[in-house]
Amino acid sequence: MENVVDPSNEARKQNATVWSVQILLSLVFGATGVLKLFLPIDALTAMMTWPGAVAPELVRIIGTAEIAGALGLVLPMLTGIRPILTSYAGFGLMVLMIGALGFHLMLFQGWMLLPTAVLVVMCAYVGVRRMP
């Protein structure tokens, strides 16, 4: 008996995988974005170290970008309104995390490179998989 792969089943599995990554990234970036936007800089510095090394306004801008990206990862696909924006959100967050990689290198925060690199790869995955 020959092993036949059902293309519609494979497509559903792939779609479920991409959705899982989108939701996970949305939760991560939504949570960190809210922290960066609303916590005092001193509290953030105690948690993450790097916010004390930049202007507070930059931390707030990054938080706003992360919240916008988190929403962009799920809302366009859920509503069906301009779903290409999900791909753009993935690529935008990827660029933000590439900048974070450089910043962590500059501050000699090697322990942050792996989780940041994983986020880069996950964001790129969503960006590519949600392209039309």
N, CA, C and O of each residue as an XYZ file, in Angstrom:
528
protein
N       0.849     -1.177      0.000
C       0.000      0.000      0.000
C       0.892      1.237      0.000
O       1.863      1.312      0.754
N       0.566      2.177     -0.827
C       1.374      3.381     -1.000
C       0.959      4.457      0.004
O      -0.226      4.626      0.289
N       1.943      5.179      0.536
C       1.677      6.258      1.477
C       1.334      7.526      0.689
O       2.200      8.120      0.047
N       0.084      7.925      0.743
C      -0.378      9.105      0.012
C      -0.624     10.228      1.008
O      -1.324     10.050      2.005
N      -0.038     11.384      0.724
C      -0.202     12.534      1.598
C      -1.371     13.366      1.090
O      -1.419     13.732     -0.084
N      -2.298     13.657      1.966
C      -3.443     14.489      1.618
C      -3.013     15.951      1.683
O      -2.727     16.455      2.769
N      -2.959     16.657      0.522
C      -2.470     18.036      0.528
C      -3.314     18.975      1.385
O      -2.780     19.909      1.983
N      -4.620     18.741      1.453
C      -5.454     19.629      2.262
C      -5.167     19.443      3.750
O      -5.215     20.401      4.521
N      -4.867     18.198      4.154
C      -4.519     17.934      5.551
C      -3.178     18.569      5.898
O      -3.018     19.131      6.981
N      -2.218     18.481      4.986
C      -0.908     19.113      5.206
C      -1.059     20.632      5.326
O      -0.431     21.257      6.181
N      -1.875     21.208      4.483
C      -2.101     22.663      4.525
C      -2.734     23.070      5.843
O      -2.389     24.108      6.408
N      -3.664     22.253      6.338
C      -4.292     22.565      7.632
C      -3.288     22.481      8.776
O      -3.307     23.308      9.688
N      -2.406     21.475      8.725
C      -1.381     21.343      9.766
C      -0.434     22.537      9.738
O      -0.077     23.089     10.778
N      -0.036     22.923      8.531
C       0.872     24.066      8.409
C       0.194     25.346      8.894
O       0.814     26.158      9.580
N      -1.072     25.525      8.540
C      -1.803     26.709      8.984
C      -1.911     26.731     10.509
O      -1.756     27.783     11.129
N      -2.174     25.578     11.109
C      -2.266     25.499     12.576
C      -0.921     25.820     13.220
O      -0.867     26.475     14.261
N       0.150     25.363     12.605
C       1.485     25.654     13.136
C       1.782     27.149     13.072
O       2.286     27.732     14.032
N       1.468     27.760     11.939
C       1.728     29.198     11.799
C       0.872     29.978     12.788
O       1.352     30.927     13.409
N      -0.386     29.588     12.939
C      -1.248     30.254     13.917
C      -0.681     30.116     15.334
O      -0.718     31.068     16.113
N      -0.168     28.954     15.659
C       0.412     28.747     17.000
C       1.583     29.694     17.233
O       1.704     30.291     18.303
N       2.437     29.828     16.233
C       3.581     30.738     16.355
C       3.100     32.177     16.436
O       3.627     32.960     17.226
N       2.105     32.536     15.632
C       1.569     33.897     15.670
C       1.032     34.235     17.055
O       1.317     35.303     17.597
N       0.260     33.327     17.619
C      -0.342     33.583     18.932
C       0.735     33.680     20.009
O       0.686     34.566     20.862
N       1.701     32.773     19.968
C       2.792     32.822     20.946
C       3.552     34.149     20.846
O       3.806     34.803     21.857
N       3.910     34.538     19.618
C       4.619     35.809     19.436
C       3.766     36.988     19.871
O       4.273     37.937     20.469
N       2.491     36.934     19.580
C       1.595     38.021     19.969
C       1.544     38.172     21.494
O       1.541     39.286     22.019
N       1.505     37.050     22.181
C       1.500     37.098     23.654
C       2.820     37.638     24.195
O       2.832     38.464     25.108
N       3.930     37.170     23.630
C       5.246     37.613     24.097
C       5.431     39.107     23.856
O       5.782     39.852     24.771
N       5.192     39.543     22.611
C       5.410     40.954     22.296
C       4.362     41.847     22.946
O       4.662     42.985     23.308
N       3.150     41.353     23.097
C       2.125     42.137     23.789
C       2.498     42.371     25.244
O       2.384     43.487     25.752
N       2.944     41.319     25.908
C       3.316     41.437     27.322
C       4.538     42.327     27.514
O       4.540     43.210     28.371
N       5.576     42.092     26.717
C       6.789     42.916     26.890
C       6.532     44.357     26.457
O       7.106     45.290     27.019
N       5.674     44.537     25.461
C       5.346     45.890     25.035
C       4.618     46.665     26.119
O       4.913     47.837     26.353
N       3.663     46.014     26.785
C       2.928     46.668     27.880
C       3.889     47.026     29.009
O       3.806     48.116     29.574
N       4.797     46.113     29.339
C       5.782     46.410     30.386
C       6.620     47.634     30.014
O       6.810     48.534     30.833
N       7.117     47.663     28.778
C       7.979     48.771     28.350
C       7.220     50.080     28.257
O       7.800     51.155     28.413
N       5.939     49.990     28.005
C       5.147     51.209     27.863
C       4.699     51.775     29.204
O       4.610     52.993     29.355
N       4.418     50.918     30.178
C       3.788     51.396     31.403
C       4.609     51.288     32.684
O       4.340     52.022     33.635
N       5.592     50.405     32.744
C       6.389     50.295     33.974
C       7.384     51.445     34.069
O       7.874     51.930     33.050
N       7.681     51.880     35.281
C       8.741     52.883     35.434
C      10.079     52.327     34.932
O      10.339     51.128     35.029
N      10.905     53.199     34.405
C      12.184     52.795     33.827
C      13.051     52.078     34.867
O      13.748     51.122     34.530
N      13.015     52.525     36.114
C      13.802     51.862     37.164
C      13.395     50.399     37.329
O      14.250     49.524     37.470
N      12.091     50.137     37.312
C      11.603     48.759     37.443
C      12.003     47.930     36.221
O      12.382     46.766     36.352
N      11.916     48.531     35.041
C      12.330     47.817     33.827
C      13.818     47.513     33.847
O      14.242     46.426     33.456
N      14.606     48.473     34.303
C      16.056     48.281     34.363
C      16.400     47.138     35.318
O      17.324     46.369     35.056
N      15.675     47.026     36.403
C      15.911     45.926     37.340
C      15.580     44.578     36.703
O      16.202     43.565     37.023
N      14.595     44.569     35.799
C      14.178     43.322     35.150
C      15.041     42.980     33.942
O      15.408     41.822     33.746
N      15.368     43.997     33.125
C      15.991     43.743     31.826
C      17.371     44.358     31.646
O      18.040     44.021     30.670
N      17.817     45.194     32.482
C      19.117     45.868     32.448
C      19.202     46.960     31.380
O      19.493     48.111     31.705
N      18.952     46.620     30.116
C      19.191     47.553     29.015
C      18.355     48.831     29.048
O      18.845     49.844     28.549
N      17.126     48.875     29.595
C      16.385     50.141     29.550
C      17.094     51.299     30.254
O      16.836     52.461     29.940
N      17.976     50.998     31.193
C      18.738     52.043     31.858
C      19.845     52.614     30.990
O      20.427     53.645     31.328
N      20.147     51.952     29.865
C      21.232     52.384     28.989
C      20.753     53.248     27.825
O      21.569     53.732     27.041
N      19.439     53.448     27.703
C      18.903     54.256     26.603
C      17.935     55.299     27.154
O      17.546     55.255     28.321
N      17.560     56.230     26.294
C      16.593     57.261     26.687
C      15.241     56.608     26.988
O      14.824     55.688     26.284
N      14.563     57.080     28.026
C      13.253     56.504     28.368
C      12.257     56.561     27.204
O      11.416     55.675     27.052
N      12.363     57.605     26.392
C      11.457     57.736     25.246
C      11.641     56.573     24.258
O      10.673     56.086     23.676
N      12.871     56.146     24.083
C      13.142     55.028     23.178
C      12.519     53.740     23.708
O      11.988     52.942     22.936
N      12.582     53.539     25.007
C      11.965     52.355     25.612
C      10.459     52.383     25.362
O       9.870     51.353     25.031
N       9.832     53.541     25.514
C       8.387     53.672     25.289
C       8.034     53.457     23.816
O       7.010     52.846     23.507
N       8.874     53.955     22.909
C       8.636     53.759     21.474
C       8.730     52.281     21.120
O       7.913     51.766     20.357
N       9.726     51.601     21.674
C       9.872     50.159     21.421
C       8.656     49.408     21.962
O       8.146     48.496     21.311
N       8.196     49.792     23.144
C       7.000     49.165     23.715
C       5.781     49.360     22.835
O       4.995     48.432     22.641
N       5.619     50.564     22.302
C       4.498     50.842     21.404
C       4.605     50.010     20.134
O       3.606     49.468     19.661
N       5.813     49.904     19.577
C       6.026     49.101     18.371
C       5.728     47.626     18.640
O       5.154     46.943     17.791
N       6.110     47.140     19.799
C       5.848     45.738     20.128
C       4.355     45.466     20.273
O       3.873     44.423     19.833
N       3.624     46.384     20.881
C       2.175     46.213     21.016
C       1.514     46.252     19.635
O       0.650     45.429     19.332
N       1.921     47.202     18.809
C       1.368     47.284     17.446
C       1.682     46.013     16.665
O       0.823     45.489     15.956
N       2.904     45.519     16.793
C       3.281     44.284     16.113
C       2.485     43.090     16.625
O       2.066     42.238     15.842
N       2.275     43.026     17.938
C       1.504     41.924     18.525
C       0.081     41.911     17.976
O      -0.462     40.852     17.661
N      -0.509     43.083     17.868
C      -1.862     43.170     17.299
C      -1.840     42.819     15.813
O      -2.744     42.151     15.312
N      -0.805     43.273     15.117
C      -0.687     43.012     13.692
C      -0.457     41.550     13.362
O      -0.741     41.115     12.245
N       0.048     40.793     14.308
C       0.264     39.363     14.068
C      -1.032     38.565     14.024
O      -1.086     37.502     13.407
N      -2.074     39.069     14.673
C      -3.311     38.277     14.740
C      -4.539     38.969     14.156
O      -5.350     38.312     13.502
N      -4.698     40.256     14.368
C      -5.944     40.912     13.957
C      -6.229     40.867     12.461
O      -7.363     40.574     12.083
N      -5.259     41.140     11.590
C      -5.597     41.095     10.155
C      -6.084     39.725      9.697
O      -7.003     39.636      8.882
N      -5.487     38.672     10.204
C      -5.909     37.324      9.813
C      -7.263     36.971     10.430
O      -8.083     36.308      9.795
N      -7.497     37.417     11.669
C      -8.780     37.114     12.319
C      -9.935     37.833     11.644
O     -11.008     37.258     11.460
N      -9.717     39.090     11.275
C     -10.786     39.888     10.690
C     -10.906     39.713      9.191
O     -11.954     40.004      8.615
N      -9.836     39.237      8.547
C      -9.846     39.116      7.099
C      -9.605     40.452      6.402
O      -9.702     40.543      5.178
N      -9.295     41.477      7.174
C      -9.034     42.797      6.613
C      -7.533     42.945      6.399
O      -6.763     42.973      7.358
N      -7.123     43.040      5.145
C      -5.722     43.176      4.747
C      -4.815     42.161      5.461
O      -3.926     42.559      6.214
N      -5.024     40.881      5.240
C      -4.218     39.857      5.919
C      -2.725     39.945      5.616
O      -1.920     39.387      6.361
N      -2.336     40.631      4.545
C      -0.907     40.822      4.257
C      -0.223     41.564      5.398
O       0.990     41.447      5.573
N      -0.986     42.325      6.173
C      -0.403     43.064      7.299
C       0.179     42.128      8.355
O       1.080     42.516      9.099
N      -0.331     40.893      8.424
C       0.243     39.915      9.352
C       1.684     39.616      8.967
O       2.559     39.522      9.827
N       1.921     39.468      7.681
C       3.285     39.231      7.197
C       4.170     40.442      7.497
O       5.304     40.296      7.952
N       3.643     41.625      7.238
C       4.410     42.851      7.514
C       4.729     42.984      9.002
O       5.823     43.412      9.370
N       3.778     42.619      9.852
C       4.020     42.670     11.299
C       5.132     41.699     11.683
O       5.998     42.032     12.492
N       5.107     40.509     11.110
C       6.162     39.530     11.390
C       7.523     40.056     10.983
O       8.485     39.952     11.744
N       7.610     40.627      9.773
C       8.890     41.164      9.318
C       9.308     42.397     10.124
O      10.493     42.586     10.395
N       8.352     43.226     10.502
C       8.673     44.404     11.309
C       9.239     44.027     12.669
O      10.223     44.609     13.125
N       8.614     43.050     13.312
C       9.127     42.586     14.604
C      10.472     41.884     14.445
O      11.316     41.941     15.338
N      10.668     41.223     13.306
C      11.962     40.600     13.032
C      13.056     41.666     12.980
O      14.127     41.493     13.562
N      12.783     42.765     12.282
C      13.759     43.856     12.199
C      14.027     44.443     13.585
O      15.172     44.736     13.926
N      12.980     44.612     14.374
C      13.141     45.124     15.734
C      14.039     44.201     16.561
O      14.883     44.675     17.323
N      13.860     42.898     16.415
C      14.662     41.938     17.169
C      16.093     41.833     16.637
O      17.010     41.528     17.400
N      16.293     42.080     15.352
C      17.661     42.128     14.831
C      18.387     43.312     15.464
O      19.560     43.209     15.824
N      17.687     44.434     15.599
C      18.266     45.577     16.310
C      18.578     45.230     17.758
O      19.603     45.645     18.301
N      17.686     44.466     18.378
C      17.924     44.037     19.758
C      19.157     43.147     19.857
O      19.921     43.245     20.816
N      19.352     42.277     18.866
C      20.562     41.438     18.855
C      21.816     42.303     18.870
O      22.744     42.057     19.640
N      21.832     43.308     18.016
C      22.981     44.208     17.970
C      23.183     44.940     19.281
O      24.314     45.119     19.733
N      22.098     45.358     19.884
C      22.194     46.081     21.148
C      22.709     45.167     22.258
O      23.536     45.580     23.071
N      22.224     43.932     22.293
C      22.699     42.985     23.310
C      24.185     42.677     23.120
O      24.922     42.525     24.094
N      24.615     42.586     21.872
C      26.051     42.395     21.608
C      26.849     43.587     22.113
O      27.897     43.424     22.738
N      26.347     44.788     21.839
C      27.035     46.003     22.237
C      27.173     46.098     23.764
O      28.182     46.586     24.274
N      26.158     45.630     24.478
C      26.176     45.683     25.945
C      26.776     44.426     26.576
O      26.741     44.261     27.795
N      27.331     43.532     25.734
C      27.922     42.283     26.215
C      26.928     41.448     27.009
O      27.279     40.855     28.029
N      25.691     41.403     26.538
C      24.650     40.602     27.177
C      24.457     39.312     26.373
O      23.414     39.094     25.756
N      25.481     38.474     26.397
C      25.458     37.245     25.619
C      24.315     36.325     25.963
O      23.832     35.603     25.090
N      23.861     36.321     27.207
C      22.781     35.444     27.633
C      21.460     35.798     26.955
O      20.539     34.981     26.940
N      21.353     37.003     26.395
C      20.128     37.422     25.716
C      20.136     37.104     24.222
O      19.112     37.254     23.557
N      21.267     36.670     23.692
C      21.359     36.439     22.251
C      20.481     35.281     21.784
O      19.802     35.404     20.765
N      20.479     34.178     22.491
C      19.711     33.015     22.059
C      18.205     33.284     22.038
O      17.565     33.038     21.015
N      17.615     33.783     23.132
C      16.167     34.024     23.059
C      15.800     35.070     22.004
O      14.758     34.959     21.358
N      16.643     36.074     21.827
C      16.373     37.092     20.821
C      16.482     36.503     19.421
O      15.669     36.812     18.550
N      17.477     35.661     19.202
C      17.634     35.009     17.896
C      16.453     34.087     17.595
O      16.011     34.001     16.449
N      15.943     33.403     18.608
C      14.773     32.540     18.419
C      13.569     33.388     17.999
O      12.801     32.987     17.124
N      13.406     34.550     18.618
C      12.309     35.444     18.230
C      12.484     35.935     16.796
O      11.504     36.055     16.061
N      13.722     36.219     16.392
C      13.989     36.637     15.008
C      13.512     35.560     14.043
O      12.822     35.853     13.067
N      13.881     34.319     14.316
C      13.517     33.203     13.431
C      12.002     33.002     13.407
O      11.422     32.782     12.343
N      11.365     33.075     14.562
C       9.915     32.889     14.617
C       9.183     33.999     13.864
O       8.209     33.734     13.158
N       9.643     35.230     14.010
C       9.021     36.356     13.297
C       9.212     36.199     11.790
O       8.291     36.463     11.018
N      10.398     35.774     11.372
C      10.661     35.557      9.949
C       9.760     34.441      9.414
O       9.251     34.537      8.297
N       9.566     33.408     10.189
C       8.704     32.292      9.793
C       7.278     32.783      9.521
O       6.688     32.449      8.494
N       6.735     33.570     10.437
C       5.384     34.099     10.241
C       5.364     35.025      9.027
O       4.446     34.958      8.209
N       6.362     35.881      8.908
C       6.413     36.793      7.769
C       6.394     36.071      6.443
O       5.667     36.455      5.527
N       7.197     35.021      6.339
C       7.279     34.277      5.076
C       6.009     33.452      4.842
O       5.474     33.450      3.733
N       5.528     32.762      5.855
C       4.370     31.873      5.694
C       3.063     32.627      5.450
O       2.126     32.059      4.889
N       2.984     33.881      5.856
C       1.754     34.657      5.659
C       1.810     35.568      4.432
O       0.910     36.374      4.200
N       2.888     35.425      3.648
C       2.934     36.158      2.372
C       1.903     35.525      1.439
O       1.727     34.307      1.446
N       1.223     36.341      0.640
C       0.234     35.758     -0.294
C       0.896     34.975     -1.415
O       0.207     34.428     -2.276
